[in-house]
Amino acid sequence: MPERQMARVLRSLPPSPSRVSVSADHGTVLAFDFGERRTGVAVGDARLGTAHPLAPIAESAAGRLAAIARLVEEWRPQQLVVGLPVTADGGAHPLAARVERFARQLEGRFGLPVDRISTPAGTRTFWPGWIMLSS
């Protein structure tokens, strides 16, 4: 489910000094779980440590970026997060290169920092304090 995957992405931000300083000092984070047919989306508030799913984007490449532009305009995030897929053993996933390209497109188009979060499938590495709210 994209919403649950996005919750994992938002919560998996590790407590490294660079990420905590960016996230803790800034508010809104938009997170994306890229898929070839649809892209999961969640919005979080780093100051409150909460997140909730938004409607997934089911658009072509051009439509996807237009839909994301509308979300960026609406939510005015300070940071974007993209979940990088990895296999259960931490190896390269077939979609990893495509997802990395998507993350670079977001950086170039919106000029916002884009965090890439990799969590092996089936694991639950959460950033302490993040709460996923239902939609």
C-alpha angles and dihedrals in degrees: 000000000000094000093057092043090053090050088055091049093050093045095045094069100127119231094247115147094247096050096041092051092050095044099037095049095045132057124214125048124184114203128196133199102196119216132169092237101028139001121223117225134196133173124212139184109221093196092057096032092230133128138177135188123255127201112290119249113243101183140118119261095276092041091048093057091046090052090048090050088057090050092049089050092048100043100028095210124198092209140021126212127202123191111227111209119232131172122257090265092050096257128136115292119217091243096048096098092048091049091049089052089051090052091051090049089054092050092049097043101043104025092225128130110265117204116203114211122194120191121167112246113268097022126110111213105165131184103238113253100025114128122194111218120204118243 
